[in-house]
Amino acid sequence: MKLPSPDQAQDTAIAVFGRIVADEERLGRFFDLTGLRPDSIRTASTSSQFFEAVLDHVVGYEPLLIAIAGELEMDPQAIVAAHARLAPPPLE
């Protein structure tokens, strides 16, 4: 799998987050699972880890990954690759 550049990965995360925000049920699930709240999202979104968390959330639930990839007209593997680019390296 070819990894996108960090900027491309961040752009993918922003597009994915846009699809989460556009759906009340998805956004509620995102808030429930991440512990974020509507009043803290702006501050959280300035952190580079925020984008990794968005992609981690989507990649961790295949039905959501497939749905959002379809809405964005992109291969689900492109979202997985963006996640791999932004995720910290595994601990050894």
PyMOL Python script that loads the backbone (N, CA, C, O; Angstrom):
from pymol import cmd

cmd.read_pdbstr("""\
ATOM      1  N   MET A   1       0.854  -1.165   0.000  1.00  0.00           N
ATOM      2  CA  MET A   1       0.000   0.000   0.000  1.00  0.00           C
ATOM      3  C   MET A   1       0.905   1.234   0.000  1.00  0.00           C
ATOM      4  O   MET A   1       1.776   1.383   0.857  1.00  0.00           O
ATOM      5  N   LYS A   2       0.682   2.103  -0.966  1.00  0.00           N
ATOM      6  CA  LYS A   2       1.437   3.351  -1.053  1.00  0.00           C
ATOM      7  C   LYS A   2       0.793   4.376  -0.121  1.00  0.00           C
ATOM      8  O   LYS A   2      -0.409   4.632  -0.187  1.00  0.00           O
ATOM      9  N   LEU A   3       1.621   4.953   0.746  1.00  0.00           N
ATOM     10  CA  LEU A   3       1.101   5.932   1.693  1.00  0.00           C
ATOM     11  C   LEU A   3       1.058   7.316   1.058  1.00  0.00           C
ATOM     12  O   LEU A   3       1.958   7.692   0.308  1.00  0.00           O
ATOM     13  N   PRO A   4       0.010   8.065   1.361  1.00  0.00           N
ATOM     14  CA  PRO A   4      -0.069   9.444   0.866  1.00  0.00           C
ATOM     15  C   PRO A   4       0.907  10.324   1.646  1.00  0.00           C
ATOM     16  O   PRO A   4       1.443   9.910   2.674  1.00  0.00           O
ATOM     17  N   SER A   5       1.128  11.521   1.156  1.00  0.00           N
ATOM     18  CA  SER A   5       1.932  12.484   1.908  1.00  0.00           C
ATOM     19  C   SER A   5       1.162  12.862   3.173  1.00  0.00           C
ATOM     20  O   SER A   5      -0.049  12.652   3.239  1.00  0.00           O
ATOM     21  N   PRO A   6       1.843  13.414   4.172  1.00  0.00           N
ATOM     22  CA  PRO A   6       1.121  13.859   5.371  1.00  0.00           C
ATOM     23  C   PRO A   6       0.011  14.866   5.049  1.00  0.00           C
ATOM     24  O   PRO A   6      -1.065  14.813   5.644  1.00  0.00           O
ATOM     25  N   ASP A   7       0.269  15.774   4.118  1.00  0.00           N
ATOM     26  CA  ASP A   7      -0.772  16.748   3.748  1.00  0.00           C
ATOM     27  C   ASP A   7      -1.964  16.073   3.090  1.00  0.00           C
ATOM     28  O   ASP A   7      -3.111  16.419   3.372  1.00  0.00           O
ATOM     29  N   GLN A   8      -1.697  15.108   2.211  1.00  0.00           N
ATOM     30  CA  GLN A   8      -2.792  14.379   1.565  1.00  0.00           C
ATOM     31  C   GLN A   8      -3.584  13.580   2.596  1.00  0.00           C
ATOM     32  O   GLN A   8      -4.811  13.516   2.526  1.00  0.00           O
ATOM     33  N   ALA A   9      -2.884  12.973   3.551  1.00  0.00           N
ATOM     34  CA  ALA A   9      -3.557  12.206   4.596  1.00  0.00           C
ATOM     35  C   ALA A   9      -4.441  13.114   5.447  1.00  0.00           C
ATOM     36  O   ALA A   9      -5.556  12.742   5.811  1.00  0.00           O
ATOM     37  N   GLN A  10      -3.940  14.300   5.760  1.00  0.00           N
ATOM     38  CA  GLN A  10      -4.736  15.249   6.535  1.00  0.00           C
ATOM     39  C   GLN A  10      -5.953  15.709   5.730  1.00  0.00           C
ATOM     40  O   GLN A  10      -7.044  15.843   6.283  1.00  0.00           O
ATOM     41  N   ASP A  11      -5.776  15.949   4.442  1.00  0.00           N
ATOM     42  CA  ASP A  11      -6.906  16.330   3.587  1.00  0.00           C
ATOM     43  C   ASP A  11      -7.967  15.230   3.578  1.00  0.00           C
ATOM     44  O   ASP A  11      -9.165  15.515   3.611  1.00  0.00           O
ATOM     45  N   THR A  12      -7.523  13.976   3.532  1.00  0.00           N
ATOM     46  CA  THR A  12      -8.461  12.852   3.576  1.00  0.00           C
ATOM     47  C   THR A  12      -9.211  12.850   4.898  1.00  0.00           C
ATOM     48  O   THR A  12     -10.426  12.653   4.924  1.00  0.00           O
ATOM     49  N   ALA A  13      -8.495  13.069   5.997  1.00  0.00           N
ATOM     50  CA  ALA A  13      -9.134  13.088   7.316  1.00  0.00           C
ATOM     51  C   ALA A  13     -10.166  14.209   7.417  1.00  0.00           C
ATOM     52  O   ALA A  13     -11.232  14.025   8.005  1.00  0.00           O
ATOM     53  N   ILE A  14      -9.850  15.362   6.848  1.00  0.00           N
ATOM     54  CA  ILE A  14     -10.793  16.479   6.864  1.00  0.00           C
ATOM     55  C   ILE A  14     -12.057  16.127   6.076  1.00  0.00           C
ATOM     56  O   ILE A  14     -13.169  16.413   6.519  1.00  0.00           O
ATOM     57  N   ALA A  15     -11.881  15.507   4.912  1.00  0.00           N
ATOM     58  CA  ALA A  15     -13.035  15.099   4.102  1.00  0.00           C
ATOM     59  C   ALA A  15     -13.872  14.059   4.847  1.00  0.00           C
ATOM     60  O   ALA A  15     -15.101  14.128   4.844  1.00  0.00           O
ATOM     61  N   VAL A  16     -13.207  13.104   5.477  1.00  0.00           N
ATOM     62  CA  VAL A  16     -13.904  12.065   6.239  1.00  0.00           C
ATOM     63  C   VAL A  16     -14.677  12.699   7.398  1.00  0.00           C
ATOM     64  O   VAL A  16     -15.835  12.360   7.642  1.00  0.00           O
ATOM     65  N   PHE A  17     -14.026  13.620   8.105  1.00  0.00           N
ATOM     66  CA  PHE A  17     -14.710  14.269   9.223  1.00  0.00           C
ATOM     67  C   PHE A  17     -15.931  15.052   8.739  1.00  0.00           C
ATOM     68  O   PHE A  17     -16.948  15.114   9.430  1.00  0.00           O
ATOM     69  N   GLY A  18     -15.828  15.639   7.569  1.00  0.00           N
ATOM     70  CA  GLY A  18     -16.977  16.333   6.992  1.00  0.00           C
ATOM     71  C   GLY A  18     -18.168  15.410   6.806  1.00  0.00           C
ATOM     72  O   GLY A  18     -19.310  15.826   7.000  1.00  0.00           O
ATOM     73  N   ARG A  19     -17.914  14.161   6.433  1.00  0.00           N
ATOM     74  CA  ARG A  19     -18.999  13.192   6.266  1.00  0.00           C
ATOM     75  C   ARG A  19     -19.542  12.749   7.619  1.00  0.00           C
ATOM     76  O   ARG A  19     -20.729  12.447   7.741  1.00  0.00           O
ATOM     77  N   ILE A  20     -18.693  12.707   8.628  1.00  0.00           N
ATOM     78  CA  ILE A  20     -19.171  12.367   9.976  1.00  0.00           C
ATOM     79  C   ILE A  20     -20.074  13.481  10.498  1.00  0.00           C
ATOM     80  O   ILE A  20     -21.154  13.218  11.027  1.00  0.00           O
ATOM     81  N   VAL A  21     -19.630  14.710  10.348  1.00  0.00           N
ATOM     82  CA  VAL A  21     -20.381  15.866  10.849  1.00  0.00           C
ATOM     83  C   VAL A  21     -21.711  16.032  10.121  1.00  0.00           C
ATOM     84  O   VAL A  21     -22.675  16.536  10.698  1.00  0.00           O
ATOM     85  N   ALA A  22     -21.768  15.615   8.871  1.00  0.00           N
ATOM     86  CA  ALA A  22     -22.981  15.784   8.069  1.00  0.00           C
ATOM     87  C   ALA A  22     -24.118  14.854   8.501  1.00  0.00           C
ATOM     88  O   ALA A  22     -25.256  15.020   8.061  1.00  0.00           O
ATOM     89  N   ASP A  23     -23.815  13.886   9.354  1.00  0.00           N
ATOM     90  CA  ASP A  23     -24.815  12.909   9.767  1.00  0.00           C
ATOM     91  C   ASP A  23     -24.897  12.905  11.296  1.00  0.00           C
ATOM     92  O   ASP A  23     -23.927  12.572  11.976  1.00  0.00           O
ATOM     93  N   GLU A  24     -26.045  13.274  11.818  1.00  0.00           N
ATOM     94  CA  GLU A  24     -26.223  13.403  13.269  1.00  0.00           C
ATOM     95  C   GLU A  24     -25.905  12.103  14.015  1.00  0.00           C
ATOM     96  O   GLU A  24     -25.284  12.141  15.077  1.00  0.00           O
ATOM     97  N   GLU A  25     -26.318  10.968  13.476  1.00  0.00           N
ATOM     98  CA  GLU A  25     -26.064   9.683  14.133  1.00  0.00           C
ATOM     99  C   GLU A  25     -24.563   9.385  14.165  1.00  0.00           C
ATOM    100  O   GLU A  25     -24.032   8.955  15.189  1.00  0.00           O
ATOM    101  N   ARG A  26     -23.890   9.613  13.046  1.00  0.00           N
ATOM    102  CA  ARG A  26     -22.443   9.388  12.995  1.00  0.00           C
ATOM    103  C   ARG A  26     -21.721  10.306  13.979  1.00  0.00           C
ATOM    104  O   ARG A  26     -20.811   9.878  14.690  1.00  0.00           O
ATOM    105  N   LEU A  27     -22.133  11.560  14.010  1.00  0.00           N
ATOM    106  CA  LEU A  27     -21.474  12.516  14.891  1.00  0.00           C
ATOM    107  C   LEU A  27     -21.690  12.136  16.354  1.00  0.00           C
ATOM    108  O   LEU A  27     -20.766  12.227  17.161  1.00  0.00           O
ATOM    109  N   GLY A  28     -22.894  11.715  16.695  1.00  0.00           N
ATOM    110  CA  GLY A  28     -23.163  11.274  18.061  1.00  0.00           C
ATOM    111  C   GLY A  28     -22.300  10.094  18.457  1.00  0.00           C
ATOM    112  O   GLY A  28     -21.767  10.050  19.565  1.00  0.00           O
ATOM    113  N   ARG A  29     -22.160   9.132  17.547  1.00  0.00           N
ATOM    114  CA  ARG A  29     -21.317   7.960  17.820  1.00  0.00           C
ATOM    115  C   ARG A  29     -19.864   8.389  17.982  1.00  0.00           C
ATOM    116  O   ARG A  29     -19.164   7.896  18.866  1.00  0.00           O
ATOM    117  N   PHE A  30     -19.407   9.310  17.127  1.00  0.00           N
ATOM    118  CA  PHE A  30     -18.036   9.809  17.219  1.00  0.00           C
ATOM    119  C   PHE A  30     -17.809  10.454  18.586  1.00  0.00           C
ATOM    120  O   PHE A  30     -16.802  10.180  19.238  1.00  0.00           O
ATOM    121  N   PHE A  31     -18.730  11.302  19.023  1.00  0.00           N
ATOM    122  CA  PHE A  31     -18.603  11.943  20.332  1.00  0.00           C
ATOM    123  C   PHE A  31     -18.606  10.904  21.454  1.00  0.00           C
ATOM    124  O   PHE A  31     -17.804  10.985  22.384  1.00  0.00           O
ATOM    125  N   ASP A  32     -19.512   9.930  21.361  1.00  0.00           N
ATOM    126  CA  ASP A  32     -19.603   8.899  22.396  1.00  0.00           C
ATOM    127  C   ASP A  32     -18.312   8.097  22.516  1.00  0.00           C
ATOM    128  O   ASP A  32     -17.853   7.814  23.623  1.00  0.00           O
ATOM    129  N   LEU A  33     -17.730   7.733  21.385  1.00  0.00           N
ATOM    130  CA  LEU A  33     -16.546   6.871  21.411  1.00  0.00           C
ATOM    131  C   LEU A  33     -15.245   7.614  21.669  1.00  0.00           C
ATOM    132  O   LEU A  33     -14.295   7.028  22.189  1.00  0.00           O
ATOM    133  N   THR A  34     -15.184   8.880  21.319  1.00  0.00           N
ATOM    134  CA  THR A  34     -13.935   9.630  21.503  1.00  0.00           C
ATOM    135  C   THR A  34     -13.902  10.423  22.805  1.00  0.00           C
ATOM    136  O   THR A  34     -12.832  10.815  23.271  1.00  0.00           O
ATOM    137  N   GLY A  35     -15.071  10.658  23.388  1.00  0.00           N
ATOM    138  CA  GLY A  35     -15.122  11.463  24.590  1.00  0.00           C
ATOM    139  C   GLY A  35     -15.105  12.963  24.310  1.00  0.00           C
ATOM    140  O   GLY A  35     -15.168  13.770  25.237  1.00  0.00           O
ATOM    141  N   LEU A  36     -15.022  13.331  23.054  1.00  0.00           N
ATOM    142  CA  LEU A  36     -15.081  14.750  22.704  1.00  0.00           C
ATOM    143  C   LEU A  36     -16.507  15.252  22.850  1.00  0.00           C
ATOM    144  O   LEU A  36     -17.464  14.478  22.861  1.00  0.00           O
ATOM    145  N   ARG A  37     -16.622  16.560  22.961  1.00  0.00           N
ATOM    146  CA  ARG A  37     -17.930  17.198  23.069  1.00  0.00           C
ATOM    147  C   ARG A  37     -18.002  18.311  22.032  1.00  0.00           C
ATOM    148  O   ARG A  37     -16.968  18.778  21.556  1.00  0.00           O
ATOM    149  N   PRO A  38     -19.202  18.737  21.680  1.00  0.00           N
ATOM    150  CA  PRO A  38     -19.319  19.818  20.693  1.00  0.00           C
ATOM    151  C   PRO A  38     -18.519  21.069  21.069  1.00  0.00           C
ATOM    152  O   PRO A  38     -17.965  21.737  20.195  1.00  0.00           O
ATOM    153  N   ASP A  39     -18.458  21.385  22.363  1.00  0.00           N
ATOM    154  CA  ASP A  39     -17.743  22.591  22.770  1.00  0.00           C
ATOM    155  C   ASP A  39     -16.223  22.421  22.798  1.00  0.00           C
ATOM    156  O   ASP A  39     -15.497  23.404  22.947  1.00  0.00           O
ATOM    157  N   SER A  40     -15.736  21.197  22.658  1.00  0.00           N
ATOM    158  CA  SER A  40     -14.283  20.975  22.667  1.00  0.00           C
ATOM    159  C   SER A  40     -13.728  20.597  21.298  1.00  0.00           C
ATOM    160  O   SER A  40     -12.515  20.463  21.140  1.00  0.00           O
ATOM    161  N   ILE A  41     -14.592  20.424  20.316  1.00  0.00           N
ATOM    162  CA  ILE A  41     -14.148  19.929  19.012  1.00  0.00           C
ATOM    163  C   ILE A  41     -13.231  20.929  18.306  1.00  0.00           C
ATOM    164  O   ILE A  41     -12.266  20.526  17.656  1.00  0.00           O
ATOM    165  N   ARG A  42     -13.517  22.202  18.423  1.00  0.00           N
ATOM    166  CA  ARG A  42     -12.682  23.212  17.748  1.00  0.00           C
ATOM    167  C   ARG A  42     -11.248  23.167  18.280  1.00  0.00           C
ATOM    168  O   ARG A  42     -10.294  23.189  17.503  1.00  0.00           O
ATOM    169  N   THR A  43     -11.102  23.105  19.585  1.00  0.00           N
ATOM    170  CA  THR A  43      -9.771  23.036  20.184  1.00  0.00           C
ATOM    171  C   THR A  43      -9.087  21.724  19.808  1.00  0.00           C
ATOM    172  O   THR A  43      -7.909  21.716  19.450  1.00  0.00           O
ATOM    173  N   ALA A  44      -9.811  20.634  19.889  1.00  0.00           N
ATOM    174  CA  ALA A  44      -9.229  19.323  19.560  1.00  0.00           C
ATOM    175  C   ALA A  44      -8.764  19.264  18.113  1.00  0.00           C
ATOM    176  O   ALA A  44      -7.752  18.632  17.810  1.00  0.00           O
ATOM    177  N   SER A  45      -9.492  19.915  17.226  1.00  0.00           N
ATOM    178  CA  SER A  45      -9.168  19.815  15.801  1.00  0.00           C
ATOM    179  C   SER A  45      -7.874  20.533  15.428  1.00  0.00           C
ATOM    180  O   SER A  45      -7.401  20.393  14.300  1.00  0.00           O
ATOM    181  N   THR A  46      -7.300  21.288  16.340  1.00  0.00           N
ATOM    182  CA  THR A  46      -6.015  21.931  16.053  1.00  0.00           C
ATOM    183  C   THR A  46      -4.842  20.994  16.332  1.00  0.00           C
ATOM    184  O   THR A  46      -3.700  21.318  16.007  1.00  0.00           O
ATOM    185  N   SER A  47      -5.111  19.853  16.924  1.00  0.00           N
ATOM    186  CA  SER A  47      -4.073  18.870  17.234  1.00  0.00           C
ATOM    187  C   SER A  47      -3.902  17.903  16.072  1.00  0.00           C
ATOM    188  O   SER A  47      -4.881  17.476  15.460  1.00  0.00           O
ATOM    189  N   SER A  48      -2.658  17.562  15.773  1.00  0.00           N
ATOM    190  CA  SER A  48      -2.415  16.587  14.696  1.00  0.00           C
ATOM    191  C   SER A  48      -3.005  15.224  15.045  1.00  0.00           C
ATOM    192  O   SER A  48      -3.372  14.463  14.150  1.00  0.00           O
ATOM    193  N   GLN A  49      -3.099  14.909  16.328  1.00  0.00           N
ATOM    194  CA  GLN A  49      -3.682  13.625  16.729  1.00  0.00           C
ATOM    195  C   GLN A  49      -5.179  13.559  16.442  1.00  0.00           C
ATOM    196  O   GLN A  49      -5.745  12.470  16.348  1.00  0.00           O
ATOM    197  N   PHE A  50      -5.810  14.701  16.306  1.00  0.00           N
ATOM    198  CA  PHE A  50      -7.241  14.711  16.015  1.00  0.00           C
ATOM    199  C   PHE A  50      -7.520  14.002  14.691  1.00  0.00           C
ATOM    200  O   PHE A  50      -8.443  13.194  14.598  1.00  0.00           O
ATOM    201  N   PHE A  51      -6.725  14.306  13.672  1.00  0.00           N
ATOM    202  CA  PHE A  51      -6.947  13.704  12.359  1.00  0.00           C
ATOM    203  C   PHE A  51      -6.705  12.203  12.391  1.00  0.00           C
ATOM    204  O   PHE A  51      -7.423  11.439  11.745  1.00  0.00           O
ATOM    205  N   GLU A  52      -5.715  11.788  13.126  1.00  0.00           N
ATOM    206  CA  GLU A  52      -5.453  10.352  13.276  1.00  0.00           C
ATOM    207  C   GLU A  52      -6.629   9.694  13.986  1.00  0.00           C
ATOM    208  O   GLU A  52      -7.032   8.587  13.630  1.00  0.00           O
ATOM    209  N   ALA A  53      -7.186  10.379  14.999  1.00  0.00           N
ATOM    210  CA  ALA A  53      -8.319   9.825  15.738  1.00  0.00           C
ATOM    211  C   ALA A  53      -9.562   9.707  14.860  1.00  0.00           C
ATOM    212  O   ALA A  53     -10.311   8.737  14.967  1.00  0.00           O
ATOM    213  N   VAL A  54      -9.780  10.693  13.994  1.00  0.00           N
ATOM    214  CA  VAL A  54     -10.915  10.632  13.066  1.00  0.00           C
ATOM    215  C   VAL A  54     -10.787   9.402  12.178  1.00  0.00           C
ATOM    216  O   VAL A  54     -11.738   8.637  12.019  1.00  0.00           O
ATOM    217  N   LEU A  55      -9.606   9.219  11.605  1.00  0.00           N
ATOM    218  CA  LEU A  55      -9.408   8.073  10.704  1.00  0.00           C
ATOM    219  C   LEU A  55      -9.426   6.764  11.476  1.00  0.00           C
ATOM    220  O   LEU A  55      -9.925   5.759  10.970  1.00  0.00           O
ATOM    221  N   ASP A  56      -8.893   6.755  12.685  1.00  0.00           N
ATOM    222  CA  ASP A  56      -8.923   5.552  13.511  1.00  0.00           C
ATOM    223  C   ASP A  56     -10.368   5.140  13.785  1.00  0.00           C
ATOM    224  O   ASP A  56     -10.711   3.958  13.742  1.00  0.00           O
ATOM    225  N   HIS A  57     -11.196   6.122  14.064  1.00  0.00           N
ATOM    226  CA  HIS A  57     -12.620   5.875  14.316  1.00  0.00           C
ATOM    227  C   HIS A  57     -13.281   5.215  13.100  1.00  0.00           C
ATOM    228  O   HIS A  57     -14.043   4.259  13.247  1.00  0.00           O
ATOM    229  N   VAL A  58     -12.991   5.721  11.919  1.00  0.00           N
ATOM    230  CA  VAL A  58     -13.634   5.215  10.702  1.00  0.00           C
ATOM    231  C   VAL A  58     -13.050   3.865  10.292  1.00  0.00           C
ATOM    232  O   VAL A  58     -13.791   2.952   9.928  1.00  0.00           O
ATOM    233  N   VAL A  59     -11.749   3.739  10.348  1.00  0.00           N
ATOM    234  CA  VAL A  59     -11.099   2.488   9.941  1.00  0.00           C
ATOM    235  C   VAL A  59     -11.477   1.348  10.893  1.00  0.00           C
ATOM    236  O   VAL A  59     -11.500   0.183  10.495  1.00  0.00           O
ATOM    237  N   GLY A  60     -11.769   1.688  12.135  1.00  0.00           N
ATOM    238  CA  GLY A  60     -12.120   0.670  13.122  1.00  0.00           C
ATOM    239  C   GLY A  60     -13.523   0.113  12.995  1.00  0.00           C
ATOM    240  O   GLY A  60     -13.878  -0.819  13.717  1.00  0.00           O
ATOM    241  N   TYR A  61     -14.326   0.654  12.102  1.00  0.00           N
ATOM    242  CA  TYR A  61     -15.706   0.183  11.930  1.00  0.00           C
ATOM    243  C   TYR A  61     -15.981   0.086  10.436  1.00  0.00           C
ATOM    244  O   TYR A  61     -16.341   1.073   9.794  1.00  0.00           O
ATOM    245  N   GLU A  62     -15.809  -1.114   9.890  1.00  0.00           N
ATOM    246  CA  GLU A  62     -15.858  -1.318   8.444  1.00  0.00           C
ATOM    247  C   GLU A  62     -17.118  -0.783   7.762  1.00  0.00           C
ATOM    248  O   GLU A  62     -16.999  -0.177   6.697  1.00  0.00           O
ATOM    249  N   PRO A  63     -18.323  -0.976   8.320  1.00  0.00           N
ATOM    250  CA  PRO A  63     -19.494  -0.408   7.633  1.00  0.00           C
ATOM    251  C   PRO A  63     -19.398   1.109   7.447  1.00  0.00           C
ATOM    252  O   PRO A  63     -19.818   1.641   6.419  1.00  0.00           O
ATOM    253  N   LEU A  64     -18.847   1.797   8.444  1.00  0.00           N
ATOM    254  CA  LEU A  64     -18.672   3.241   8.335  1.00  0.00           C
ATOM    255  C   LEU A  64     -17.601   3.575   7.303  1.00  0.00           C
ATOM    256  O   LEU A  64     -17.768   4.502   6.510  1.00  0.00           O
ATOM    257  N   LEU A  65     -16.514   2.831   7.309  1.00  0.00           N
ATOM    258  CA  LEU A  65     -15.441   3.023   6.325  1.00  0.00           C
ATOM    259  C   LEU A  65     -15.980   2.884   4.906  1.00  0.00           C
ATOM    260  O   LEU A  65     -15.715   3.735   4.056  1.00  0.00           O
ATOM    261  N   ILE A  66     -16.726   1.828   4.648  1.00  0.00           N
ATOM    262  CA  ILE A  66     -17.272   1.573   3.310  1.00  0.00           C
ATOM    263  C   ILE A  66     -18.263   2.675   2.919  1.00  0.00           C
ATOM    264  O   ILE A  66     -18.250   3.152   1.784  1.00  0.00           O
ATOM    265  N   ALA A  67     -19.114   3.072   3.856  1.00  0.00           N
ATOM    266  CA  ALA A  67     -20.119   4.106   3.564  1.00  0.00           C
ATOM    267  C   ALA A  67     -19.463   5.446   3.246  1.00  0.00           C
ATOM    268  O   ALA A  67     -19.813   6.092   2.258  1.00  0.00           O
ATOM    269  N   ILE A  68     -18.523   5.859   4.072  1.00  0.00           N
ATOM    270  CA  ILE A  68     -17.884   7.159   3.848  1.00  0.00           C
ATOM    271  C   ILE A  68     -17.032   7.128   2.588  1.00  0.00           C
ATOM    272  O   ILE A  68     -17.031   8.095   1.826  1.00  0.00           O
ATOM    273  N   ALA A  69     -16.315   6.053   2.355  1.00  0.00           N
ATOM    274  CA  ALA A  69     -15.524   5.955   1.122  1.00  0.00           C
ATOM    275  C   ALA A  69     -16.432   6.078  -0.098  1.00  0.00           C
ATOM    276  O   ALA A  69     -16.080   6.746  -1.071  1.00  0.00           O
ATOM    277  N   GLY A  70     -17.592   5.441  -0.051  1.00  0.00           N
ATOM    278  CA  GLY A  70     -18.541   5.547  -1.159  1.00  0.00           C
ATOM    279  C   GLY A  70     -19.042   6.962  -1.355  1.00  0.00           C
ATOM    280  O   GLY A  70     -19.144   7.440  -2.485  1.00  0.00           O
ATOM    281  N   GLU A  71     -19.353   7.634  -0.261  1.00  0.00           N
ATOM    282  CA  GLU A  71     -19.835   9.013  -0.343  1.00  0.00           C
ATOM    283  C   GLU A  71     -18.758   9.947  -0.900  1.00  0.00           C
ATOM    284  O   GLU A  71     -19.062  10.904  -1.613  1.00  0.00           O
ATOM    285  N   LEU A  72     -17.511   9.662  -0.571  1.00  0.00           N
ATOM    286  CA  LEU A  72     -16.405  10.488  -1.051  1.00  0.00           C
ATOM    287  C   LEU A  72     -15.869  10.017  -2.411  1.00  0.00           C
ATOM    288  O   LEU A  72     -14.948  10.607  -2.975  1.00  0.00           O
ATOM    289  N   GLU A  73     -16.474   8.942  -2.913  1.00  0.00           N
ATOM    290  CA  GLU A  73     -16.051   8.351  -4.189  1.00  0.00           C
ATOM    291  C   GLU A  73     -14.555   8.052  -4.193  1.00  0.00           C
ATOM    292  O   GLU A  73     -13.826   8.396  -5.123  1.00  0.00           O
ATOM    293  N   MET A  74     -14.127   7.393  -3.111  1.00  0.00           N
ATOM    294  CA  MET A  74     -12.730   6.986  -3.019  1.00  0.00           C
ATOM    295  C   MET A  74     -12.653   5.541  -2.566  1.00  0.00           C
ATOM    296  O   MET A  74     -13.582   5.013  -1.955  1.00  0.00           O
ATOM    297  N   ASP A  75     -11.563   4.928  -2.867  1.00  0.00           N
ATOM    298  CA  ASP A  75     -11.314   3.554  -2.455  1.00  0.00           C
ATOM    299  C   ASP A  75     -11.149   3.532  -0.937  1.00  0.00           C
ATOM    300  O   ASP A  75     -10.419   4.362  -0.396  1.00  0.00           O
ATOM    301  N   PRO A  76     -11.801   2.612  -0.239  1.00  0.00           N
ATOM    302  CA  PRO A  76     -11.616   2.531   1.213  1.00  0.00           C
ATOM    303  C   PRO A  76     -10.141   2.392   1.603  1.00  0.00           C
ATOM    304  O   PRO A  76      -9.730   2.849   2.670  1.00  0.00           O
ATOM    305  N   GLN A  77      -9.356   1.761   0.736  1.00  0.00           N
ATOM    306  CA  GLN A  77      -7.931   1.605   1.028  1.00  0.00           C
ATOM    307  C   GLN A  77      -7.210   2.953   1.075  1.00  0.00           C
ATOM    308  O   GLN A  77      -6.173   3.067   1.730  1.00  0.00           O
ATOM    309  N   ALA A  78      -7.730   3.964   0.403  1.00  0.00           N
ATOM    310  CA  ALA A  78      -7.133   5.299   0.475  1.00  0.00           C
ATOM    311  C   ALA A  78      -7.301   5.876   1.875  1.00  0.00           C
ATOM    312  O   ALA A  78      -6.414   6.571   2.371  1.00  0.00           O
ATOM    313  N   ILE A  79      -8.422   5.595   2.508  1.00  0.00           N
ATOM    314  CA  ILE A  79      -8.642   6.049   3.882  1.00  0.00           C
ATOM    315  C   ILE A  79      -7.746   5.264   4.830  1.00  0.00           C
ATOM    316  O   ILE A  79      -7.173   5.827   5.764  1.00  0.00           O
ATOM    317  N   VAL A  80      -7.629   3.973   4.590  1.00  0.00           N
ATOM    318  CA  VAL A  80      -6.746   3.136   5.410  1.00  0.00           C
ATOM    319  C   VAL A  80      -5.295   3.616   5.276  1.00  0.00           C
ATOM    320  O   VAL A  80      -4.567   3.678   6.266  1.00  0.00           O
ATOM    321  N   ALA A  81      -4.882   3.951   4.062  1.00  0.00           N
ATOM    322  CA  ALA A  81      -3.517   4.434   3.831  1.00  0.00           C
ATOM    323  C   ALA A  81      -3.291   5.775   4.530  1.00  0.00           C
ATOM    324  O   ALA A  81      -2.221   6.005   5.094  1.00  0.00           O
ATOM    325  N   ALA A  82      -4.284   6.658   4.498  1.00  0.00           N
ATOM    326  CA  ALA A  82      -4.166   7.947   5.191  1.00  0.00           C
ATOM    327  C   ALA A  82      -4.025   7.715   6.692  1.00  0.00           C
ATOM    328  O   ALA A  82      -3.239   8.386   7.360  1.00  0.00           O
ATOM    329  N   HIS A  83      -4.781   6.775   7.210  1.00  0.00           N
ATOM    330  CA  HIS A  83      -4.682   6.431   8.629  1.00  0.00           C
ATOM    331  C   HIS A  83      -3.290   5.915   8.955  1.00  0.00           C
ATOM    332  O   HIS A  83      -2.699   6.301   9.964  1.00  0.00           O
ATOM    333  N   ALA A  84      -2.769   5.046   8.107  1.00  0.00           N
ATOM    334  CA  ALA A  84      -1.427   4.495   8.332  1.00  0.00           C
ATOM    335  C   ALA A  84      -0.373   5.608   8.325  1.00  0.00           C
ATOM    336  O   ALA A  84       0.594   5.550   9.085  1.00  0.00           O
ATOM    337  N   ARG A  85      -0.554   6.605   7.481  1.00  0.00           N
ATOM    338  CA  ARG A  85       0.395   7.727   7.423  1.00  0.00           C
ATOM    339  C   ARG A  85       0.350   8.552   8.705  1.00  0.00           C
ATOM    340  O   ARG A  85       1.391   8.972   9.210  1.00  0.00           O
ATOM    341  N   LEU A  86      -0.853   8.787   9.234  1.00  0.00           N
ATOM    342  CA  LEU A  86      -0.992   9.673  10.394  1.00  0.00           C
ATOM    343  C   LEU A  86      -0.832   8.966  11.732  1.00  0.00           C
ATOM    344  O   LEU A  86      -0.548   9.612  12.741  1.00  0.00           O
ATOM    345  N   ALA A  87      -1.009   7.650  11.755  1.00  0.00           N
ATOM    346  CA  ALA A  87      -0.932   6.897  13.007  1.00  0.00           C
ATOM    347  C   ALA A  87       0.523   6.826  13.477  1.00  0.00           C
ATOM    348  O   ALA A  87       1.444   6.741  12.664  1.00  0.00           O
ATOM    349  N   PRO A  88       0.715   6.863  14.779  1.00  0.00           N
ATOM    350  CA  PRO A  88       2.083   6.721  15.276  1.00  0.00           C
ATOM    351  C   PRO A  88       2.607   5.321  14.984  1.00  0.00           C
ATOM    352  O   PRO A  88       1.827   4.374  14.888  1.00  0.00           O
ATOM    353  N   PRO A  89       3.920   5.185  14.845  1.00  0.00           N
ATOM    354  CA  PRO A  89       4.472   3.851  14.589  1.00  0.00           C
ATOM    355  C   PRO A  89       4.199   2.926  15.772  1.00  0.00           C
ATOM    356  O   PRO A  89       4.141   3.380  16.915  1.00  0.00           O
ATOM    357  N   PRO A  90       4.032   1.634  15.503  1.00  0.00           N
ATOM    358  CA  PRO A  90       3.763   0.698  16.602  1.00  0.00           C
ATOM    359  C   PRO A  90       4.959   0.614  17.565  1.00  0.00           C
ATOM    360  O   PRO A  90       6.115   0.756  17.169  1.00  0.00           O
ATOM    361  N   LEU A  91       4.642   0.384  18.810  1.00  0.00           N
ATOM    362  CA  LEU A  91       5.701   0.211  19.815  1.00  0.00           C
ATOM    363  C   LEU A  91       6.368  -1.140  19.632  1.00  0.00           C
ATOM    364  O   LEU A  91       5.709  -2.131  19.319  1.00  0.00           O
ATOM    365  N   GLU A  92       7.646  -1.171  19.824  1.00  0.00           N
ATOM    366  CA  GLU A  92       8.364  -2.450  19.693  1.00  0.00           C
ATOM    367  C   GLU A  92       8.875  -2.902  21.020  1.00  0.00           C
ATOM    368  O   GLU A  92       9.504  -3.955  21.113  1.00  0.00           O
TER     369      GLU A  92
END
""", "prot")
cmd.dss("prot")
cmd.show_as("cartoon", "prot")
cmd.util.cbc("prot")
cmd.orient("prot")
